[in-house]
């Protein structure tokens, strides 16, 4: 039986895909022993908050929970950002 044959394109793609995996593992190992500086921690928290709030308007027209009552004529809050008046 012959071994696994991988195309050159797939081999290069897998090598590039391993870069973030290896960097993440190295960063986690370093982070386990070295405390983060307050400045870097603030930057990471700011980035995380930006990611969370960037997704917020996408879910503003979601189906209301059972405890909420849908008001007739109420517009979605995401329409606040629309350019038409």
Backbone bond lengths (Angstrom), bond angles and torsions (degrees), N, CA, C in turn:
res aa  C-N    CA-C-N  psi(-1)  N-CA   C-N-CA  omega(-1)  CA-C   N-CA-C  phi
1 X - - - 1.438 - - 1.527 109.50 -
2 X 1.303 115.74 135.33 1.461 118.81 179.66 1.532 110.33 -85.76
3 X 1.309 115.35 161.64 1.465 121.08 -179.12 1.517 111.63 -75.41
4 X 1.281 115.38 178.64 1.454 122.43 -179.41 1.523 109.73 -70.88
5 X 1.310 116.71 127.36 1.457 121.58 -179.67 1.529 108.35 -104.15
6 X 1.335 115.63 123.18 1.461 121.61 -179.28 1.520 108.08 -116.69
7 X 1.305 116.47 135.06 1.464 119.80 178.38 1.523 109.80 -67.12
8 X 1.323 116.84 153.70 1.474 119.92 -179.75 1.533 112.71 -59.93
9 X 1.315 117.35 -35.59 1.468 120.25 -179.92 1.524 109.88 -66.02
10 X 1.331 117.08 -43.15 1.454 120.65 178.94 1.529 111.15 -65.90
11 X 1.332 116.64 -37.31 1.460 120.30 178.86 1.529 110.95 -63.08
12 X 1.315 117.09 -43.64 1.470 120.97 178.94 1.525 109.92 -66.52
13 X 1.323 117.36 -41.46 1.462 121.52 179.38 1.525 110.94 -61.82
14 X 1.319 116.92 -43.69 1.468 120.32 178.66 1.522 111.76 -64.93
15 X 1.327 116.52 -37.77 1.471 118.95 177.29 1.523 111.34 -63.58
16 X 1.333 116.87 -43.12 1.461 119.67 178.12 1.527 111.45 -68.15
17 X 1.317 117.58 -31.86 1.464 121.01 178.74 1.519 111.39 -70.61
18 X 1.325 117.34 -24.79 1.465 120.53 179.47 1.526 112.66 -75.49
19 X 1.317 117.60 -20.33 1.477 120.00 -177.89 1.521 111.54 -58.95
20 X 1.341 121.55 -53.40 1.466 119.31 179.73 1.526 112.99 -65.20
21 X 1.328 117.18 -30.09 1.465 119.86 178.39 1.519 110.49 -65.52
22 X 1.321 116.18 -47.52 1.467 120.84 -179.27 1.524 110.78 -65.52
23 X 1.333 117.55 -42.91 1.462 121.20 179.81 1.527 110.63 -64.14
24 X 1.320 117.54 -38.74 1.461 120.78 178.11 1.519 111.38 -64.63
25 X 1.314 117.09 -43.26 1.462 120.62 179.02 1.527 110.67 -64.31
26 X 1.324 116.97 -42.97 1.476 120.13 178.39 1.527 110.01 -64.25
27 X 1.326 117.69 -43.71 1.460 120.86 179.03 1.514 112.39 -63.34
28 X 1.319 117.04 -38.71 1.468 120.20 177.94 1.518 111.05 -67.14
29 X 1.327 117.06 -38.13 1.462 120.41 178.50 1.529 110.76 -66.25
30 X 1.318 116.07 -41.77 1.470 119.46 178.00 1.529 109.89 -67.45
31 X 1.326 117.13 -42.61 1.461 121.31 -179.06 1.517 113.43 -65.55
32 X 1.316 117.27 -21.63 1.459 120.20 178.62 1.518 111.71 -72.48
33 X 1.322 116.68 -24.42 1.460 120.22 -175.92 1.525 113.86 -112.58
34 X 1.301 118.37 -26.43 1.466 121.91 -177.26 1.523 108.74 -110.39
35 X 1.333 118.76 122.72 1.467 119.45 179.05 1.533 110.75 -69.85
36 X 1.324 115.39 144.88 1.463 120.66 -179.69 1.525 110.19 -73.71
37 X 1.309 116.07 144.31 1.459 120.75 175.26 1.520 108.98 -70.25
38 X 1.297 116.97 150.65 1.468 121.12 -178.63 1.529 111.17 -60.17
39 X 1.324 116.28 -36.77 1.459 120.43 -179.17 1.533 111.07 -65.20
40 X 1.329 116.61 -44.36 1.465 120.20 179.38 1.519 110.13 -67.95
41 X 1.336 117.07 -39.78 1.459 120.61 177.88 1.523 110.32 -59.85
42 X 1.322 116.96 -40.86 1.463 121.14 178.04 1.524 112.19 -63.28
43 X 1.337 116.61 -39.92 1.463 120.21 178.21 1.526 111.06 -65.16
44 X 1.321 117.04 -41.91 1.468 120.61 179.90 1.526 110.39 -65.48
45 X 1.326 117.32 -42.52 1.462 120.53 178.60 1.529 111.37 -64.94
46 X 1.333 116.33 -37.61 1.460 120.45 178.65 1.533 109.99 -64.77
47 X 1.323 116.79 -41.87 1.457 121.13 177.68 1.529 110.73 -63.17
48 X 1.330 117.05 -44.70 1.465 120.69 -179.89 1.527 111.06 -62.84
49 X 1.325 117.12 -40.56 1.463 120.04 178.88 1.519 110.95 -65.60
50 X 1.309 117.22 -38.47 1.463 120.46 177.14 1.513 112.22 -63.12
51 X 1.321 116.57 -39.70 1.467 120.03 177.77 1.518 110.44 -65.23
52 X 1.323 117.13 -43.75 1.461 120.82 -178.81 1.530 110.73 -64.59
53 X 1.317 118.01 -46.39 1.455 120.37 -176.63 1.521 112.84 -75.58
54 X 1.331 118.50 -20.39 1.463 119.34 176.75 1.521 111.19 -71.80
55 X 1.318 118.08 -23.25 1.455 121.72 179.85 1.527 110.45 -89.52
56 X 1.307 119.06 -17.62 1.457 123.06 -176.80 1.514 115.19 -53.61
57 X 1.339 119.77 -51.26 1.471 119.63 -178.69 1.526 113.67 -63.32
58 X 1.321 118.34 -21.40 1.463 120.31 -179.85 1.523 111.71 -67.87
59 X 1.321 116.77 -25.99 1.458 120.37 -175.42 1.535 111.69 -108.32
60 X 1.314 118.74 14.85 1.465 119.78 -175.22 1.519 112.50 -75.10
61 X 1.324 118.86 -17.39 1.465 121.71 179.74 1.522 110.80 -104.21
62 X 1.294 117.16 20.80 1.457 120.89 -177.47 1.524 110.31 -66.84
63 X 1.295 114.81 161.46 1.458 121.03 178.84 1.529 109.07 -61.87
64 X 1.340 118.63 131.78 1.464 119.91 -177.93 1.532 111.62 -68.18
65 X 1.318 115.29 154.04 1.453 119.63 176.80 1.526 109.53 -70.22
66 X 1.318 116.41 166.32 1.459 120.59 -178.31 1.527 111.93 -61.32
67 X 1.337 116.86 -32.11 1.461 119.47 -178.25 1.533 111.86 -74.77
68 X 1.348 117.23 -18.44 1.455 120.47 179.65 1.520 109.94 -91.98
69 X 1.300 115.59 153.65 1.454 120.13 178.90 1.518 107.88 -116.37
70 X 1.324 117.02 129.25 1.463 120.92 179.09 1.516 109.28 -73.79
71 X 1.328 116.49 127.99 1.462 121.18 -179.33 1.518 109.11 -94.34
72 X 1.334 118.54 128.53 1.465 120.37 -179.75 1.524 110.88 -61.68
73 X 1.307 116.65 137.69 1.454 121.54 178.07 1.520 114.20 80.99
74 X 1.312 117.85 -1.47 1.468 120.81 -179.61 1.516 109.23 -75.02
75 X 1.312 115.63 130.09 1.458 119.86 -180.00 1.516 109.88 -92.42
76 X 1.310 115.40 154.78 1.459 120.68 177.42 1.527 109.22 -67.67
77 X 1.312 116.43 147.73 1.462 119.71 -178.68 1.508 111.39 -69.41
78 X 1.334 118.21 -19.75 1.469 119.27 179.29 1.521 110.91 -71.17
79 X 1.343 119.12 -17.18 1.452 121.18 178.32 1.517 111.34 -74.04
80 X 1.319 116.83 -11.79 1.456 120.29 176.66 1.524 109.79 -62.70
81 X 1.343 116.06 -31.25 1.455 121.24 -175.60 1.517 112.65 -88.16
82 X 1.325 118.71 -2.02 1.460 120.13 -177.67 1.517 109.56 -73.34
83 X 1.330 115.66 152.60 1.455 120.13 -176.63 1.525 112.18 -83.46
84 X 1.343 118.25 -21.74 1.466 119.93 179.88 1.528 109.96 -79.69
85 X 1.322 115.42 149.20 1.475 118.57 -179.19 1.497 113.00 -108.70
